[in-house]
């Protein structure tokens, strides 16, 4: 892998440092812009494999609202988000749903579960 320059906005703490990094083969050669030491683990992870907690919605039937907010219970590889979203688009839960109920376990083989982030009662129609 060649030497590369990358820009990151650190999300580890509320400061949101704008960090410019020069790296080669995943090793940080130089960096500017950090105000604390919390940036290092974040930047190392971004260089290896960017990870994100995915938040979205799934359909829910027999509930007051037609969709339910969900998220992964841990970060998943960013490169898998399109595949994960295809799988999530096929989900339809049925009310009642409780917060933290699992919509999909081990989504796309990541070890992360897609979980409900709110409860929804059943509504008779």
KOLTOR-306528 format. One record per residue (C-alpha): residue in three letters; x, z, y. Coordinates in steps of 0.25 Angstrom, whole numbers, padded with zeros to 4 digits, always signed. Each point is the difference from the previous one (the first is absolute). Layout:
BEGIN
ALAXZY...
END
This chain:
BEGIN
UNK+0000+0000+0000UNK+0005-0004+0014UNK+0002+0009+0012UNK-0013+0002+0007UNK-0006+0006+0012UNK-0013+0007+0000UNK-0009+0007+0009UNK-0009+0012-0004UNK-0010+0009+0006UNK+0002+0013-0007UNK-0013+0006-0005UNK+0005+0013-0005UNK-0003+0008+0012UNK-0009-0002+0012UNK+0012-0004+0009UNK+0000-0014-0006UNK+0014-0004+0003UNK+0004-0014+0001UNK+0012-0002-0009UNK+0009-0012-0001UNK+0008-0001-0012UNK+0011-0008-0005UNK+0001+0000-0016UNK+0007-0007-0011UNK-0004+0001-0014UNK-0010+0011+0003UNK+0011+0008+0007UNK-0001+0004+0014UNK+0012-0004+0008UNK-0005+0004+0014UNK-0013+0004+0007UNK-0005+0003+0014UNK-0013+0007+0005UNK-0002+0012-0008UNK-0003+0013+0006UNK+0001+0009-0012UNK+0005-0001-0014UNK-0014-0002-0007UNK+0002-0015+0002UNK+0010-0002-0012UNK-0009+0002-0012UNK-0011-0009+0007UNK+0010-0012+0003UNK+0007+0001-0014UNK-0014-0001-0007UNK-0003-0012+0009UNK+0013-0007-0003UNK-0002+0002-0015UNK-0015-0002-0002UNK-0010+0002+0012UNK-0011+0009-0005UNK-0014+0002+0007UNK-0012+0009-0003UNK-0012-0010+0000UNK-0013+0003+0006UNK-0012-0009-0001UNK-0014+0000-0005UNK-0008-0003-0013UNK-0014-0003-0002UNK-0010+0011-0004UNK-0014-0002-0005UNK-0012+0010+0001UNK+0007+0007+0013UNK-0004+0000+0014UNK+0012-0009+0004UNK+0004-0013-0007UNK+0015+0004+0000UNK+0008+0012-0003UNK+0014+0003+0006UNK+0011+0001-0010UNK+0015+0001+0000UNK+0011+0001-0010UNK+0004+0014-0003UNK+0015-0003+0002UNK+0008-0012+0006UNK+0001-0013-0008UNK+0010-0011+0002UNK-0004-0009+0012UNK+0003-0012-0008UNK-0012+0003-0010UNK-0011+0002+0011UNK-0006-0014-0002UNK-0001+0002-0015UNK-0006+0014+0002UNK-0010-0005+0010UNK-0004-0011-0010UNK-0003+0011-0010UNK-0007+0009+0011UNK-0009-0011+0004UNK-0006+0000-0014UNK-0004+0015+0001UNK-0014+0005+0001UNK-0002+0015-0001UNK-0014+0006-0002UNK-0005+0012+0008UNK+0002+0012+0000UNK+0014+0000+0003UNK+0009+0012+0004UNK+0012+0000+0008UNK+0012-0002-0009UNK-0008-0007-0011UNK+0009-0011-0006UNK-0005-0014+0002UNK+0012-0006-0008UNK+0011+0007-0007UNK+0014-0005+0000UNK-0003-0012+0009UNK+0009-0012-0004UNK+0009+0009-0008UNK+0005+0007+0012UNK-0004+0014-0005UNK-0009+0002+0012UNK-0014+0002-0001UNK-0011-0005+0010UNK-0008+0012+0005UNK-0012+0002+0008UNK+0003+0006+0014UNK-0015+0004+0002UNK-0012+0005-0008UNK-0013-0009+0000UNK-0013+0005-0006UNK-0009-0008-0008UNK-0012-0006+0007UNK-0012-0004-0007UNK-0005-0014+0004
END
